[in-house]
Amino acid sequence: MAGAVGRVVRRCYPNALRSWLLKLPGATEGPCNTPKPGVFDLINKAKWDAWNALGSLPKETARQNYVDLVSGLSSSSDSSSQVKPEADRKQSGYETLVVTSEDGITKIMMNRPAKKNAMTMRMYEEIMLALKAASKDDSAITVLTGNGDYYSSGNDLTNFTDIPSGGVEEKAKNSAILLRDFVDCFIDFPKPLIAVVNGPAVGISVTILGLFEVVYASDRATFHTPFSHLGQSPEGCSSYTFPKIMGPAKAAEMLIFGKKLTAAEACAQGLVTEVFPDSTFQKEVWTRLKAYSKLPPNAMRISKQMIRNREKEKLHAVNAEESSTLQERWLSDECMNAIMNFLTRKAKL
């Protein structure tokens, strides 16, 4: 009985717990003899269940049971109020992410703030695992964001220096497979997917934005795809989604010439849904997302399915072509020289 009452009480009026339980009419004076409230009348139903569970106990015994019950629930409520809401919902097993589920939202947060959320091979794998888990959980929407000043600075430098025993050919092949699988997870994700871009975004963290339903950005965010500078080519289906979103000319500026966009420019070109002042960014975005999460989840999934299914086959084909092309680029002298020059410049900073 205490568990059932406690769950309802703590959900409804934890601060008023002691007063309203002790004021139950007739609850300490014999068996329950009033009609049972409806299932949606949570407060009165909790009172009725508590009273009914006492049966025909003597008045003083019943009163003491109530005092003990209320004291236990009250202390439990007080202690739980000291814990952050996300604490019990934080999912373990991730090294590079913080994954939480609350209020119908699964939040996947890249968590390497000291490294500007640079994406290691481990982070690629963990994001895929988190997306697969989120596709099956009871959340209505899923959010990808970054911890700290950056959304993500793109690939970690160790991705280019960690060469396996099979040499650069094996490295390029494995990286292309990982990239293709990674992007496929975004293409196939069944729920509304929202990017909360809290700061600068580079490379793969930018190119996959065309696969999100909504992209919200802080006004201090920037969007940069410096592929040609590194002797590489586009990925994340951006060779298809970017021209479709912003037009061929604007997409070429980003994907071929590496033009960096401000948040306002990205919004004007359709890559970003809406831009918010950095000072109010988190509050405004999460207020909106919590409202979205209350919408009927099946209706949202079906709507996304109708929109995405028309292009899913095309997106998978584009992803496969981009990944194959990048495998070739990574083995080219041009790309190797560009990456070595980049690493050398970084080392001198």
Sequence and secondary structure as in RCSB ss.txt:
>XXXX:A:sequence
MAGAVGRVVRRCYPNALRSWLLKLPGATEGPCNTPKPGVFDLINKAKWDAWNALGSLPKETARQNYVDLVSGLSS
SSDSSSQVKPEADRKQSGYETLVVTSEDGITKIMMNRPAKKNAMTMRMYEEIMLALKAASKDDSAITVLTGNGDY
YSSGNDLTNFTDIPSGGVEEKAKNSAILLRDFVDCFIDFPKPLIAVVNGPAVGISVTILGLFEVVYASDRATFHT
PFSHLGQSPEGCSSYTFPKIMGPAKAAEMLIFGKKLTAAEACAQGLVTEVFPDSTFQKEVWTRLKAYSKLPPNAM
RISKQMIRNREKEKLHAVNAEESSTLQERWLSDECMNAIMNFLTRKAKL
>XXXX:A:secstr
 HHHHHHHHHHH GGGHHHHHHT TTTTSSS  S    TT HHHHHHHHHHHHHTT  HHHHHHHHHHHHHHHHH
HHHHHTTS TTGGGEE S SSEEEEEETTEEEEEE  GGGTT B HHHHHHHHHHHHHHHHSS SEEEEEESSS 
SB SB THHHH   TTHHHHHHHHHHHHHHHHHHHHHH  S EEEEE S EETHHHHGGGGSSEEEEETT EEE 
 TGGGT    TTHHHHHHHHH HHHHHHHHTT   EEHHHHHHTTSSSEEE TTTHHHHHHHHHHHHTTS HHHH
HHHHHHHHHTTHHHHHHHHHHHHHHHHHHHTSHHHHHHHHHHHHHHHH 
